[in-house]
Structure formats: structure tokens, C-alpha cells
Amino acid sequence: MQTTLAIGLAIGMGAIGAGIAIGLGASQAYAAIGRNPEAEPLIRTNFLIGLAVSESVIVFTLVVSFLLLQRLP
């Protein structure tokens, strides 16, 4: 019971946190491109790197949930 709750919380909190990070990053990137269109290639590159890091958090929570699932009796 407690382990299944931990699995659900791990996936849920990881997805919520990454979703918020991706949304904030995208809004700031679009605002920066709107203010300075000449810097768009650099902004896009940095945004994609940040996006990859945020997505890796989701993958990490999935791995943690699988590890917790292995501990179920």
C-alpha cells in the first residue's frame, strides 16, 4: 500500500514539476525571441537544452517508480 502510494507520488510530482518547468521555459524563450529576434538561434539552442534536462527529470521519476515497483512483496 505505501509503496504504491510512493510510486504514484513519484510519477505525479515528477510530471507536474517538469511540466511547470517546460511551460515557464517556453514562455520566457518566446518572450526573449519577441524582444530580440536576432538572437533567436542562440535562444532556441539554450531552450532545447533546458527542455532536454526537464524531460530527463520525467525519465528519472519513471526509473525510480520501476525500482520502487520491484520492492513490492
PDB file of N, H, CA, C and O in Angstrom:
ATOM      1  N   MET A   1       0.821  -1.198   0.000  1.00  0.00           N
ATOM      2  CA  MET A   1       0.000   0.000   0.000  1.00  0.00           C
ATOM      3  C   MET A   1       0.862   1.259   0.000  1.00  0.00           C
ATOM      4  O   MET A   1       0.659   2.152  -0.823  1.00  0.00           O
ATOM      5  N   GLN A   2       1.817   1.332   0.912  1.00  0.00           N
ATOM      6  H   GLN A   2       1.983   0.607   1.580  1.00  0.00           H
ATOM      7  CA  GLN A   2       2.656   2.523   0.995  1.00  0.00           C
ATOM      8  C   GLN A   2       3.563   2.653  -0.213  1.00  0.00           C
ATOM      9  O   GLN A   2       3.851   3.760  -0.669  1.00  0.00           O
ATOM     10  N   THR A   3       4.014   1.514  -0.733  1.00  0.00           N
ATOM     11  H   THR A   3       3.780   0.615  -0.363  1.00  0.00           H
ATOM     12  CA  THR A   3       4.899   1.557  -1.886  1.00  0.00           C
ATOM     13  C   THR A   3       4.152   2.014  -3.127  1.00  0.00           C
ATOM     14  O   THR A   3       4.694   2.769  -3.934  1.00  0.00           O
ATOM     15  N   THR A   4       2.915   1.568  -3.288  1.00  0.00           N
ATOM     16  H   THR A   4       2.474   0.955  -2.632  1.00  0.00           H
ATOM     17  CA  THR A   4       2.151   2.006  -4.451  1.00  0.00           C
ATOM     18  C   THR A   4       1.832   3.495  -4.362  1.00  0.00           C
ATOM     19  O   THR A   4       1.787   4.179  -5.384  1.00  0.00           O
ATOM     20  N   LEU A   5       1.613   3.993  -3.168  1.00  0.00           N
ATOM     21  H   LEU A   5       1.650   3.437  -2.338  1.00  0.00           H
ATOM     22  CA  LEU A   5       1.414   5.425  -2.983  1.00  0.00           C
ATOM     23  C   LEU A   5       2.685   6.184  -3.341  1.00  0.00           C
ATOM     24  O   LEU A   5       2.622   7.238  -3.973  1.00  0.00           O
ATOM     25  N   ALA A   6       3.826   5.660  -2.944  1.00  0.00           N
ATOM     26  H   ALA A   6       3.877   4.803  -2.431  1.00  0.00           H
ATOM     27  CA  ALA A   6       5.103   6.298  -3.260  1.00  0.00           C
ATOM     28  C   ALA A   6       5.350   6.308  -4.769  1.00  0.00           C
ATOM     29  O   ALA A   6       5.877   7.281  -5.308  1.00  0.00           O
ATOM     30  N   ILE A   7       4.970   5.233  -5.441  1.00  0.00           N
ATOM     31  H   ILE A   7       4.541   4.443  -5.003  1.00  0.00           H
ATOM     32  CA  ILE A   7       5.130   5.173  -6.898  1.00  0.00           C
ATOM     33  C   ILE A   7       4.254   6.229  -7.567  1.00  0.00           C
ATOM     34  O   ILE A   7       4.710   6.950  -8.454  1.00  0.00           O
ATOM     35  N   GLY A   8       3.017   6.316  -7.145  1.00  0.00           N
ATOM     36  H   GLY A   8       2.646   5.730  -6.424  1.00  0.00           H
ATOM     37  CA  GLY A   8       2.117   7.313  -7.713  1.00  0.00           C
ATOM     38  C   GLY A   8       2.582   8.729  -7.460  1.00  0.00           C
ATOM     39  O   GLY A   8       2.508   9.577  -8.350  1.00  0.00           O
ATOM     40  N   LEU A   9       3.058   8.995  -6.261  1.00  0.00           N
ATOM     41  H   LEU A   9       3.118   8.306  -5.538  1.00  0.00           H
ATOM     42  CA  LEU A   9       3.561  10.336  -5.953  1.00  0.00           C
ATOM     43  C   LEU A   9       4.829  10.658  -6.734  1.00  0.00           C
ATOM     44  O   LEU A   9       5.016  11.795  -7.168  1.00  0.00           O
ATOM     45  N   ALA A  10       5.698   9.672  -6.916  1.00  0.00           N
ATOM     46  H   ALA A  10       5.546   8.749  -6.563  1.00  0.00           H
ATOM     47  CA  ALA A  10       6.937   9.910  -7.658  1.00  0.00           C
ATOM     48  C   ALA A  10       6.642  10.292  -9.098  1.00  0.00           C
ATOM     49  O   ALA A  10       7.214  11.248  -9.622  1.00  0.00           O
ATOM     50  N   ILE A  11       5.756   9.554  -9.732  1.00  0.00           N
ATOM     51  H   ILE A  11       5.290   8.778  -9.307  1.00  0.00           H
ATOM     52  CA  ILE A  11       5.424   9.863 -11.122  1.00  0.00           C
ATOM     53  C   ILE A  11       4.665  11.188 -11.220  1.00  0.00           C
ATOM     54  O   ILE A  11       4.956  12.014 -12.085  1.00  0.00           O
ATOM     55  N   GLY A  12       3.701  11.382 -10.338  1.00  0.00           N
ATOM     56  H   GLY A  12       3.465  10.711  -9.635  1.00  0.00           H
ATOM     57  CA  GLY A  12       2.896  12.598 -10.384  1.00  0.00           C
ATOM     58  C   GLY A  12       3.681  13.860 -10.112  1.00  0.00           C
ATOM     59  O   GLY A  12       3.558  14.839 -10.849  1.00  0.00           O
ATOM     60  N   MET A  13       4.485  13.852  -9.068  1.00  0.00           N
ATOM     61  H   MET A  13       4.585  13.057  -8.470  1.00  0.00           H
ATOM     62  CA  MET A  13       5.265  15.048  -8.739  1.00  0.00           C
ATOM     63  C   MET A  13       6.329  15.325  -9.796  1.00  0.00           C
ATOM     64  O   MET A  13       6.602  16.480 -10.125  1.00  0.00           O
ATOM     65  N   GLY A  14       6.922  14.269 -10.321  1.00  0.00           N
ATOM     66  H   GLY A  14       6.701  13.331 -10.055  1.00  0.00           H
ATOM     67  CA  GLY A  14       7.919  14.463 -11.374  1.00  0.00           C
ATOM     68  C   GLY A  14       7.304  15.053 -12.626  1.00  0.00           C
ATOM     69  O   GLY A  14       7.890  15.938 -13.248  1.00  0.00           O
ATOM     70  N   ALA A  15       6.135  14.575 -13.000  1.00  0.00           N
ATOM     71  H   ALA A  15       5.659  13.855 -12.494  1.00  0.00           H
ATOM     72  CA  ALA A  15       5.466  15.088 -14.197  1.00  0.00           C
ATOM     73  C   ALA A  15       4.980  16.520 -13.992  1.00  0.00           C
ATOM     74  O   ALA A  15       5.079  17.343 -14.902  1.00  0.00           O
ATOM     75  N   ILE A  16       4.465  16.819 -12.823  1.00  0.00           N
ATOM     76  H   ILE A  16       4.384  16.151 -12.084  1.00  0.00           H
ATOM     77  CA  ILE A  16       3.992  18.178 -12.548  1.00  0.00           C
ATOM     78  C   ILE A  16       5.162  19.159 -12.553  1.00  0.00           C
ATOM     79  O   ILE A  16       5.078  20.230 -13.154  1.00  0.00           O
ATOM     80  N   GLY A  17       6.242  18.793 -11.887  1.00  0.00           N
ATOM     81  H   GLY A  17       6.311  17.923 -11.399  1.00  0.00           H
ATOM     82  CA  GLY A  17       7.410  19.675 -11.839  1.00  0.00           C
ATOM     83  C   GLY A  17       8.008  19.915 -13.207  1.00  0.00           C
ATOM     84  O   GLY A  17       8.351  21.046 -13.550  1.00  0.00           O
ATOM     85  N   ALA A  18       8.135  18.867 -13.985  1.00  0.00           N
ATOM     86  H   ALA A  18       7.857  17.948 -13.707  1.00  0.00           H
ATOM     87  CA  ALA A  18       8.699  19.023 -15.330  1.00  0.00           C
ATOM     88  C   ALA A  18       7.753  19.809 -16.235  1.00  0.00           C
ATOM     89  O   ALA A  18       8.206  20.605 -17.057  1.00  0.00           O
ATOM     90  N   GLY A  19       6.468  19.599 -16.095  1.00  0.00           N
ATOM     91  H   GLY A  19       6.100  18.952 -15.427  1.00  0.00           H
ATOM     92  CA  GLY A  19       5.505  20.351 -16.893  1.00  0.00           C
ATOM     93  C   GLY A  19       5.554  21.842 -16.601  1.00  0.00           C
ATOM     94  O   GLY A  19       5.495  22.664 -17.516  1.00  0.00           O
ATOM     95  N   ILE A  20       5.662  22.184 -15.340  1.00  0.00           N
ATOM     96  H   ILE A  20       5.710  21.516 -14.597  1.00  0.00           H
ATOM     97  CA  ILE A  20       5.779  23.596 -14.972  1.00  0.00           C
ATOM     98  C   ILE A  20       7.078  24.188 -15.513  1.00  0.00           C
ATOM     99  O   ILE A  20       7.086  25.302 -16.036  1.00  0.00           O
ATOM    100  N   ALA A  21       8.174  23.442 -15.388  1.00  0.00           N
ATOM    101  H   ALA A  21       8.167  22.536 -14.963  1.00  0.00           H
ATOM    102  CA  ALA A  21       9.460  23.931 -15.884  1.00  0.00           C
ATOM    103  C   ALA A  21       9.445  24.136 -17.393  1.00  0.00           C
ATOM    104  O   ALA A  21       9.977  25.128 -17.891  1.00  0.00           O
ATOM    105  N   ILE A  22       8.845  23.211 -18.116  1.00  0.00           N
ATOM    106  H   ILE A  22       8.413  22.405 -17.712  1.00  0.00           H
ATOM    107  CA  ILE A  22       8.778  23.343 -19.571  1.00  0.00           C
ATOM    108  C   ILE A  22       7.911  24.539 -19.963  1.00  0.00           C
ATOM    109  O   ILE A  22       8.269  25.295 -20.866  1.00  0.00           O
ATOM    110  N   GLY A  23       6.787  24.711 -19.298  1.00  0.00           N
ATOM    111  H   GLY A  23       6.496  24.097 -18.565  1.00  0.00           H
ATOM    112  CA  GLY A  23       5.913  25.839 -19.600  1.00  0.00           C
ATOM    113  C   GLY A  23       6.560  27.181 -19.323  1.00  0.00           C
ATOM    114  O   GLY A  23       6.465  28.101 -20.135  1.00  0.00           O
ATOM    115  N   LEU A  24       7.218  27.296 -18.179  1.00  0.00           N
ATOM    116  H   LEU A  24       7.295  26.548 -17.520  1.00  0.00           H
ATOM    117  CA  LEU A  24       7.897  28.555 -17.864  1.00  0.00           C
ATOM    118  C   LEU A  24       9.049  28.822 -18.811  1.00  0.00           C
ATOM    119  O   LEU A  24       9.260  29.956 -19.241  1.00  0.00           O
ATOM    120  N   GLY A  25       9.790  27.781 -19.135  1.00  0.00           N
ATOM    121  H   GLY A  25       9.619  26.859 -18.786  1.00  0.00           H
ATOM    122  CA  GLY A  25      10.908  27.950 -20.064  1.00  0.00           C
ATOM    123  C   GLY A  25      10.448  28.378 -21.442  1.00  0.00           C
ATOM    124  O   GLY A  25      11.057  29.250 -22.062  1.00  0.00           O
ATOM    125  N   ALA A  26       9.376  27.769 -21.925  1.00  0.00           N
ATOM    126  H   ALA A  26       8.882  27.061 -21.422  1.00  0.00           H
ATOM    127  CA  ALA A  26       8.858  28.125 -23.247  1.00  0.00           C
ATOM    128  C   ALA A  26       8.356  29.566 -23.264  1.00  0.00           C
ATOM    129  O   ALA A  26       8.617  30.304 -24.214  1.00  0.00           O
ATOM    130  N   SER A  27       7.644  29.965 -22.228  1.00  0.00           N
ATOM    131  H   SER A  27       7.431  29.365 -21.456  1.00  0.00           H
ATOM    132  CA  SER A  27       7.125  31.333 -22.211  1.00  0.00           C
ATOM    133  C   SER A  27       8.249  32.355 -22.175  1.00  0.00           C
ATOM    134  O   SER A  27       8.170  33.388 -22.840  1.00  0.00           O
ATOM    135  N   GLN A  28       9.287  32.079 -21.412  1.00  0.00           N
ATOM    136  H   GLN A  28       9.351  31.240 -20.872  1.00  0.00           H
ATOM    137  CA  GLN A  28      10.415  33.004 -21.350  1.00  0.00           C
ATOM    138  C   GLN A  28      11.203  33.020 -22.659  1.00  0.00           C
ATOM    139  O   GLN A  28      11.680  34.072 -23.083  1.00  0.00           O
ATOM    140  N   ALA A  29      11.338  31.868 -23.293  1.00  0.00           N
ATOM    141  H   ALA A  29      10.951  31.014 -22.948  1.00  0.00           H
ATOM    142  CA  ALA A  29      12.049  31.809 -24.579  1.00  0.00           C
ATOM    143  C   ALA A  29      11.296  32.598 -25.644  1.00  0.00           C
ATOM    144  O   ALA A  29      11.907  33.354 -26.401  1.00  0.00           O
ATOM    145  N   TYR A  30       9.968  32.430 -25.711  1.00  0.00           N
ATOM    146  H   TYR A  30       9.472  31.816 -25.096  1.00  0.00           H
ATOM    147  CA  TYR A  30       9.191  33.163 -26.700  1.00  0.00           C
ATOM    148  C   TYR A  30       9.214  34.664 -26.425  1.00  0.00           C
ATOM    149  O   TYR A  30       9.250  35.465 -27.360  1.00  0.00           O
ATOM    150  N   ALA A  31       9.192  35.045 -25.163  1.00  0.00           N
ATOM    151  H   ALA A  31       9.163  34.395 -24.404  1.00  0.00           H
ATOM    152  CA  ALA A  31       9.264  36.465 -24.822  1.00  0.00           C
ATOM    153  C   ALA A  31      10.624  37.043 -25.218  1.00  0.00           C
ATOM    154  O   ALA A  31      10.701  38.164 -25.721  1.00  0.00           O
ATOM    155  N   ALA A  32      11.690  36.281 -24.993  1.00  0.00           N
ATOM    156  H   ALA A  32      11.627  35.370 -24.585  1.00  0.00           H
ATOM    157  CA  ALA A  32      13.029  36.751 -25.359  1.00  0.00           C
ATOM    158  C   ALA A  32      13.175  36.865 -26.868  1.00  0.00           C
ATOM    159  O   ALA A  32      13.789  37.814 -27.355  1.00  0.00           O
ATOM    160  N   ILE A  33      12.626  35.920 -27.614  1.00  0.00           N
ATOM    161  H   ILE A  33      12.126  35.149 -27.218  1.00  0.00           H
ATOM    162  CA  ILE A  33      12.683  35.996 -29.073  1.00  0.00           C
ATOM    163  C   ILE A  33      11.867  37.185 -29.575  1.00  0.00           C
ATOM    164  O   ILE A  33      12.249  37.832 -30.551  1.00  0.00           O
ATOM    165  N   GLY A  34      10.764  37.471 -28.922  1.00  0.00           N
ATOM    166  H   GLY A  34      10.454  36.946 -28.130  1.00  0.00           H
ATOM    167  CA  GLY A  34       9.960  38.628 -29.304  1.00  0.00           C
ATOM    168  C   GLY A  34      10.689  39.939 -29.062  1.00  0.00           C
ATOM    169  O   GLY A  34      10.534  40.887 -29.832  1.00  0.00           O
ATOM    170  N   ARG A  35      11.476  40.002 -28.008  1.00  0.00           N
ATOM    171  H   ARG A  35      11.602  39.233 -27.382  1.00  0.00           H
ATOM    172  CA  ARG A  35      12.223  41.223 -27.719  1.00  0.00           C
ATOM    173  C   ARG A  35      13.460  41.367 -28.592  1.00  0.00           C
ATOM    174  O   ARG A  35      13.845  42.481 -28.948  1.00  0.00           O
ATOM    175  N   ASN A  36      14.094  40.231 -28.942  1.00  0.00           N
ATOM    176  H   ASN A  36      13.781  39.326 -28.653  1.00  0.00           H
ATOM    177  CA  ASN A  36      15.344  40.283 -29.685  1.00  0.00           C
ATOM    178  C   ASN A  36      15.351  39.172 -30.742  1.00  0.00           C
ATOM    179  O   ASN A  36      15.929  38.110 -30.514  1.00  0.00           O
ATOM    180  N   PRO A  37      14.717  39.406 -31.887  1.00  0.00           N
ATOM    181  CA  PRO A  37      14.615  38.345 -32.898  1.00  0.00           C
ATOM    182  C   PRO A  37      15.965  37.904 -33.471  1.00  0.00           C
ATOM    183  O   PRO A  37      16.086  36.779 -33.954  1.00  0.00           O
ATOM    184  N   GLU A  38      16.968  38.761 -33.425  1.00  0.00           N
ATOM    185  H   GLU A  38      16.869  39.676 -33.033  1.00  0.00           H
ATOM    186  CA  GLU A  38      18.273  38.400 -33.979  1.00  0.00           C
ATOM    187  C   GLU A  38      18.955  37.306 -33.159  1.00  0.00           C
ATOM    188  O   GLU A  38      19.786  36.563 -33.682  1.00  0.00           O
ATOM    189  N   ALA A  39      18.611  37.208 -31.892  1.00  0.00           N
ATOM    190  H   ALA A  39      17.936  37.812 -31.467  1.00  0.00           H
ATOM    191  CA  ALA A  39      19.231  36.212 -31.004  1.00  0.00           C
ATOM    192  C   ALA A  39      18.461  34.893 -30.991  1.00  0.00           C
ATOM    193  O   ALA A  39      18.712  34.046 -30.134  1.00  0.00           O
ATOM    194  N   GLU A  40      17.537  34.708 -31.919  1.00  0.00           N
ATOM    195  H   GLU A  40      17.334  35.396 -32.615  1.00  0.00           H
ATOM    196  CA  GLU A  40      16.683  33.518 -31.919  1.00  0.00           C
ATOM    197  C   GLU A  40      17.443  32.199 -31.995  1.00  0.00           C
ATOM    198  O   GLU A  40      17.070  31.262 -31.289  1.00  0.00           O
ATOM    199  N   PRO A  41      18.501  32.071 -32.821  1.00  0.00           N
ATOM    200  CA  PRO A  41      19.201  30.771 -32.838  1.00  0.00           C
ATOM    201  C   PRO A  41      19.836  30.408 -31.492  1.00  0.00           C
ATOM    202  O   PRO A  41      19.781  29.250 -31.078  1.00  0.00           O
ATOM    203  N   LEU A  42      20.422  31.360 -30.825  1.00  0.00           N
ATOM    204  H   LEU A  42      20.466  32.301 -31.162  1.00  0.00           H
ATOM    205  CA  LEU A  42      21.044  31.111 -29.526  1.00  0.00           C
ATOM    206  C   LEU A  42      19.990  30.802 -28.462  1.00  0.00           C
ATOM    207  O   LEU A  42      20.171  29.906 -27.638  1.00  0.00           O
ATOM    208  N   ILE A  43      18.906  31.541 -28.491  1.00  0.00           N
ATOM    209  H   ILE A  43      18.759  32.268 -29.161  1.00  0.00           H
ATOM    210  CA  ILE A  43      17.822  31.301 -27.524  1.00  0.00           C
ATOM    211  C   ILE A  43      17.211  29.924 -27.747  1.00  0.00           C
ATOM    212  O   ILE A  43      16.930  29.202 -26.791  1.00  0.00           O
ATOM    213  N   ARG A  44      17.006  29.561 -29.014  1.00  0.00           N
ATOM    214  H   ARG A  44      17.234  30.148 -29.791  1.00  0.00           H
ATOM    215  CA  ARG A  44      16.416  28.257 -29.317  1.00  0.00           C
ATOM    216  C   ARG A  44      17.319  27.124 -28.846  1.00  0.00           C
ATOM    217  O   ARG A  44      16.841  26.137 -28.286  1.00  0.00           O
ATOM    218  N   THR A  45      18.626  27.264 -29.074  1.00  0.00           N
ATOM    219  H   THR A  45      19.014  28.066 -29.529  1.00  0.00           H
ATOM    220  CA  THR A  45      19.571  26.227 -28.642  1.00  0.00           C
ATOM    221  C   THR A  45      19.536  26.054 -27.131  1.00  0.00           C
ATOM    222  O   THR A  45      19.460  24.930 -26.635  1.00  0.00           O
ATOM    223  N   ASN A  46      19.590  27.148 -26.407  1.00  0.00           N
ATOM    224  H   ASN A  46      19.651  28.061 -26.810  1.00  0.00           H
ATOM    225  CA  ASN A  46      19.552  27.072 -24.952  1.00  0.00           C
ATOM    226  C   ASN A  46      18.218  26.540 -24.444  1.00  0.00           C
ATOM    227  O   ASN A  46      18.174  25.811 -23.453  1.00  0.00           O
ATOM    228  N   PHE A  47      17.133  26.902 -25.119  1.00  0.00           N
ATOM    229  H   PHE A  47      17.168  27.494 -25.924  1.00  0.00           H
ATOM    230  CA  PHE A  47      15.823  26.397 -24.718  1.00  0.00           C
ATOM    231  C   PHE A  47      15.734  24.886 -24.916  1.00  0.00           C
ATOM    232  O   PHE A  47      15.194  24.181 -24.063  1.00  0.00           O
ATOM    233  N   LEU A  48      16.258  24.386 -26.031  1.00  0.00           N
ATOM    234  H   LEU A  48      16.697  24.959 -26.724  1.00  0.00           H
ATOM    235  CA  LEU A  48      16.199  22.945 -26.277  1.00  0.00           C
ATOM    236  C   LEU A  48      17.052  22.170 -25.284  1.00  0.00           C
ATOM    237  O   LEU A  48      16.685  21.061 -24.896  1.00  0.00           O
ATOM    238  N   ILE A  49      18.177  22.727 -24.865  1.00  0.00           N
ATOM    239  H   ILE A  49      18.475  23.628 -25.180  1.00  0.00           H
ATOM    240  CA  ILE A  49      18.989  22.078 -23.834  1.00  0.00           C
ATOM    241  C   ILE A  49      18.218  22.031 -22.516  1.00  0.00           C
ATOM    242  O   ILE A  49      18.204  20.998 -21.846  1.00  0.00           O
ATOM    243  N   GLY A  50      17.583  23.127 -22.144  1.00  0.00           N
ATOM    244  H   GLY A  50      17.595  23.966 -22.688  1.00  0.00           H
ATOM    245  CA  GLY A  50      16.774  23.151 -20.929  1.00  0.00           C
ATOM    246  C   GLY A  50      15.589  22.212 -21.014  1.00  0.00           C
ATOM    247  O   GLY A  50      15.211  21.596 -20.018  1.00  0.00           O
ATOM    248  N   LEU A  51      14.999  22.096 -22.197  1.00  0.00           N
ATOM    249  H   LEU A  51      15.307  22.596 -23.006  1.00  0.00           H
ATOM    250  CA  LEU A  51      13.884  21.180 -22.404  1.00  0.00           C
ATOM    251  C   LEU A  51      14.334  19.737 -22.200  1.00  0.00           C
ATOM    252  O   LEU A  51      13.622  18.941 -21.587  1.00  0.00           O
ATOM    253  N   ALA A  52      15.501  19.405 -22.710  1.00  0.00           N
ATOM    254  H   ALA A  52      16.079  20.051 -23.208  1.00  0.00           H
ATOM    255  CA  ALA A  52      16.023  18.045 -22.540  1.00  0.00           C
ATOM    256  C   ALA A  52      16.281  17.729 -21.070  1.00  0.00           C
ATOM    257  O   ALA A  52      16.017  16.615 -20.619  1.00  0.00           O
ATOM    258  N   VAL A  53      16.791  18.697 -20.330  1.00  0.00           N
ATOM    259  H   VAL A  53      17.005  19.602 -20.697  1.00  0.00           H
ATOM    260  CA  VAL A  53      17.036  18.488 -18.899  1.00  0.00           C
ATOM    261  C   VAL A  53      15.717  18.281 -18.159  1.00  0.00           C
ATOM    262  O   VAL A  53      15.623  17.416 -17.289  1.00  0.00           O
ATOM    263  N   SER A  54      14.708  19.064 -18.497  1.00  0.00           N
ATOM    264  H   SER A  54      14.785  19.767 -19.204  1.00  0.00           H
ATOM    265  CA  SER A  54      13.401  18.910 -17.852  1.00  0.00           C
ATOM    266  C   SER A  54      12.776  17.563 -18.182  1.00  0.00           C
ATOM    267  O   SER A  54      12.163  16.935 -17.319  1.00  0.00           O
ATOM    268  N   GLU A  55      12.925  17.120 -19.411  1.00  0.00           N
ATOM    269  H   GLU A  55      13.423  17.630 -20.112  1.00  0.00           H
ATOM    270  CA  GLU A  55      12.377  15.818 -19.791  1.00  0.00           C
ATOM    271  C   GLU A  55      13.126  14.683 -19.103  1.00  0.00           C
ATOM    272  O   GLU A  55      12.542  13.635 -18.823  1.00  0.00           O
ATOM    273  N   SER A  56      14.402  14.881 -18.832  1.00  0.00           N
ATOM    274  H   SER A  56      14.876  15.731 -19.060  1.00  0.00           H
ATOM    275  CA  SER A  56      15.161  13.824 -18.153  1.00  0.00           C
ATOM    276  C   SER A  56      14.660  13.620 -16.728  1.00  0.00           C
ATOM    277  O   SER A  56      14.798  12.528 -16.178  1.00  0.00           O
ATOM    278  N   VAL A  57      14.083  14.647 -16.129  1.00  0.00           N
ATOM    279  H   VAL A  57      13.971  15.535 -16.576  1.00  0.00           H
ATOM    280  CA  VAL A  57      13.503  14.506 -14.796  1.00  0.00           C
ATOM    281  C   VAL A  57      12.333  13.522 -14.842  1.00  0.00           C
ATOM    282  O   VAL A  57      12.165  12.712 -13.930  1.00  0.00           O
ATOM    283  N   ILE A  58      11.531  13.593 -15.897  1.00  0.00           N
ATOM    284  H   ILE A  58      11.668  14.251 -16.637  1.00  0.00           H
ATOM    285  CA  ILE A  58      10.413  12.673 -16.032  1.00  0.00           C
ATOM    286  C   ILE A  58      10.915  11.239 -16.186  1.00  0.00           C
ATOM    287  O   ILE A  58      10.370  10.316 -15.580  1.00  0.00           O
ATOM    288  N   VAL A  59      11.944  11.060 -16.988  1.00  0.00           N
ATOM    289  H   VAL A  59      12.387  11.809 -17.480  1.00  0.00           H
ATOM    290  CA  VAL A  59      12.513   9.722 -17.167  1.00  0.00           C
ATOM    291  C   VAL A  59      13.092   9.208 -15.851  1.00  0.00           C
ATOM    292  O   VAL A  59      12.956   8.028 -15.527  1.00  0.00           O
ATOM    293  N   PHE A  60      13.731  10.089 -15.100  1.00  0.00           N
ATOM    294  H   PHE A  60      13.840  11.047 -15.363  1.00  0.00           H
ATOM    295  CA  PHE A  60      14.295   9.701 -13.807  1.00  0.00           C
ATOM    296  C   PHE A  60      13.202   9.252 -12.846  1.00  0.00           C
ATOM    297  O   PHE A  60      13.378   8.265 -12.132  1.00  0.00           O
ATOM    298  N   THR A  61      12.082   9.956 -12.816  1.00  0.00           N
ATOM    299  H   THR A  61      11.939  10.758 -13.396  1.00  0.00           H
ATOM    300  CA  THR A  61      10.991   9.542 -11.928  1.00  0.00           C
ATOM    301  C   THR A  61      10.394   8.211 -12.376  1.00  0.00           C
ATOM    302  O   THR A  61       9.951   7.419 -11.544  1.00  0.00           O
ATOM    303  N   LEU A  62      10.379   7.962 -13.678  1.00  0.00           N
ATOM    304  H   LEU A  62      10.739   8.605 -14.354  1.00  0.00           H
ATOM    305  CA  LEU A  62       9.895   6.676 -14.164  1.00  0.00           C
ATOM    306  C   LEU A  62      10.819   5.547 -13.708  1.00  0.00           C
ATOM    307  O   LEU A  62      10.349   4.478 -13.318  1.00  0.00           O
ATOM    308  N   VAL A  63      12.121   5.780 -13.756  1.00  0.00           N
ATOM    309  H   VAL A  63      12.503   6.648 -14.073  1.00  0.00           H
ATOM    310  CA  VAL A  63      13.078   4.773 -13.291  1.00  0.00           C
ATOM    311  C   VAL A  63      12.916   4.529 -11.794  1.00  0.00           C
ATOM    312  O   VAL A  63      12.956   3.386 -11.340  1.00  0.00           O
ATOM    313  N   VAL A  64      12.735   5.596 -11.033  1.00  0.00           N
ATOM    314  H   VAL A  64      12.703   6.525 -11.402  1.00  0.00           H
ATOM    315  CA  VAL A  64      12.540   5.450  -9.593  1.00  0.00           C
ATOM    316  C   VAL A  64      11.264   4.666  -9.305  1.00  0.00           C
ATOM    317  O   VAL A  64      11.236   3.830  -8.402  1.00  0.00           O
ATOM    318  N   SER A  65      10.213   4.934 -10.070  1.00  0.00           N
ATOM    319  H   SER A  65      10.235   5.613 -10.804  1.00  0.00           H
ATOM    320  CA  SER A  65       8.970   4.200  -9.842  1.00  0.00           C
ATOM    321  C   SER A  65       9.128   2.723 -10.174  1.00  0.00           C
ATOM    322  O   SER A  65       8.558   1.875  -9.486  1.00  0.00           O
ATOM    323  N   PHE A  66       9.891   2.397 -11.218  1.00  0.00           N
ATOM    324  H   PHE A  66      10.354   3.085 -11.777  1.00  0.00           H
ATOM    325  CA  PHE A  66      10.138   0.987 -11.518  1.00  0.00           C
ATOM    326  C   PHE A  66      10.959   0.329 -10.413  1.00  0.00           C
ATOM    327  O   PHE A  66      10.723  -0.828 -10.066  1.00  0.00           O
ATOM    328  N   LEU A  67      11.907   1.055  -9.870  1.00  0.00           N
ATOM    329  H   LEU A  67      12.099   1.995 -10.152  1.00  0.00           H
ATOM    330  CA  LEU A  67      12.697   0.496  -8.767  1.00  0.00           C
ATOM    331  C   LEU A  67      11.832   0.270  -7.532  1.00  0.00           C
ATOM    332  O   LEU A  67      11.994  -0.730  -6.833  1.00  0.00           O
ATOM    333  N   LEU A  68      10.923   1.189  -7.265  1.00  0.00           N
ATOM    334  H   LEU A  68      10.792   2.001  -7.833  1.00  0.00           H
ATOM    335  CA  LEU A  68      10.006   1.002  -6.139  1.00  0.00           C
ATOM    336  C   LEU A  68       9.052  -0.152  -6.402  1.00  0.00           C
ATOM    337  O   LEU A  68       8.678  -0.881  -5.483  1.00  0.00           O
ATOM    338  N   LEU A  69       8.660  -0.313  -7.658  1.00  0.00           N
ATOM    339  H   LEU A  69       8.963   0.279  -8.404  1.00  0.00           H
ATOM    340  CA  LEU A  69       7.762  -1.405  -8.012  1.00  0.00           C
ATOM    341  C   LEU A  69       8.415  -2.769  -7.776  1.00  0.00           C
ATOM    342  O   LEU A  69       7.729  -3.732  -7.435  1.00  0.00           O
ATOM    343  N   GLN A  70       9.708  -2.854  -7.951  1.00  0.00           N
ATOM    344  H   GLN A  70      10.266  -2.071  -8.228  1.00  0.00           H
ATOM    345  CA  GLN A  70      10.430  -4.109  -7.707  1.00  0.00           C
ATOM    346  C   GLN A  70      10.439  -4.473  -6.229  1.00  0.00           C
ATOM    347  O   GLN A  70      10.609  -5.641  -5.878  1.00  0.00           O
ATOM    348  N   ARG A  71      10.259  -3.491  -5.371  1.00  0.00           N
ATOM    349  H   ARG A  71      10.121  -2.542  -5.656  1.00  0.00           H
ATOM    350  CA  ARG A  71      10.262  -3.745  -3.924  1.00  0.00           C
ATOM    351  C   ARG A  71       8.924  -4.224  -3.406  1.00  0.00           C
ATOM    352  O   ARG A  71       8.812  -4.594  -2.237  1.00  0.00           O
ATOM    353  N   LEU A  72       7.899  -4.227  -4.257  1.00  0.00           N
ATOM    354  H   LEU A  72       7.990  -3.927  -5.207  1.00  0.00           H
ATOM    355  CA  LEU A  72       6.596  -4.710  -3.808  1.00  0.00           C
ATOM    356  C   LEU A  72       6.668  -6.192  -3.457  1.00  0.00           C
ATOM    357  O   LEU A  72       7.329  -6.967  -4.149  1.00  0.00           O
ATOM    358  N   PRO A  73       5.989  -6.584  -2.380  1.00  0.00           N
ATOM    359  CA  PRO A  73       6.023  -8.010  -1.999  1.00  0.00           C
ATOM    360  C   PRO A  73       5.207  -8.877  -2.912  1.00  0.00           C
ATOM    361  O   PRO A  73       5.141 -10.090  -2.716  1.00  0.00           O
TER     362      PRO A  73
END
